[in-house]
Amino acid sequence: MGNGDSSQAQDPLGIPAVLEMVYSRLYREYGPQHWWPGDGPLDVVIGAILTQSAAWRNVEMALANLKGAGCWSLDTIHRKPQDELAAIIRPSGYFNAKARKLKAFAAHITSNYAGHLDRFLALDLAPLREELLSIHGIGPETADDIILYAAEKPSFVIDSYTRRIVARLGITPEGMPDTYDAHQALFQRNLAPDSKMFNEYHALLDRHAKETCAKVPGCSRCCLREMCATGGATAGS
């Protein structure tokens, strides 16, 4: 978009096309990301809780510890004393708080679904999200991670990387609040509800933010530069 046509990005009628173009360019640049980096719904749920305020490499160590300790089911997590569970997941950081969150999730599934995670994840999207948000330690991003990557339902995940890229592109409508729900609505109101595409889109945004659109942006090598308000401002510099 650049400086010359950044107003087009502010036009709500233009946002669907812009979002689709961003996706297409990121996909061509990076290819499929094969997310979630885990094995099955339980792996996604536990990983989504452990990755809060943690680097994925540290989460992987905590996941390996859980498997090595034979603590790899909601039933064993439910029965494991909280202090012992915290010691197992220590590499993930904030381990006492995360142990409590894991036990809260396990208790919810045990009490309400007889321990059957698949029955819980089979709920329709809206009630599933509402119920997830009612569980201790499950905020919007974690809930949407579970909905998208474990339940395979189209709930777009928003994180700090997505906010950064959206802000730099200049595609937020005027007056849009800087909230999780508003950023999620930007994608969900302007894209078809496709869980596979949402999966890939979120993963691509995260990769782009890590490799190119970092805190100090690498605009000169960015595949979105010519359609980006920030990238356009660096042209010729």
Buried (B, 14 or more C-beta within 10 A) or exposed (E): BBEEEBEBBBEEEBBBEBBBEBBEBBBEBBEEBEBBBBEEBBBBBBBBBBBBEBEEEBBBBBBEBBEEBEBBBBEBBBEBEEEEBBBBBBBBBBBBBBBBBBBBBBBBBBEEBEBEBEEBBEBEBEEBBEBBEEBEBBEBBBBBBBBBBBBBBBBBBBBEBBBBBBBBBBBBEEEBEEEBEBBBBBBBEBBEEEBEBBBBBBBBBBBBBEEBBEEEBEBEEBBBBEBBBBBBBEEEE
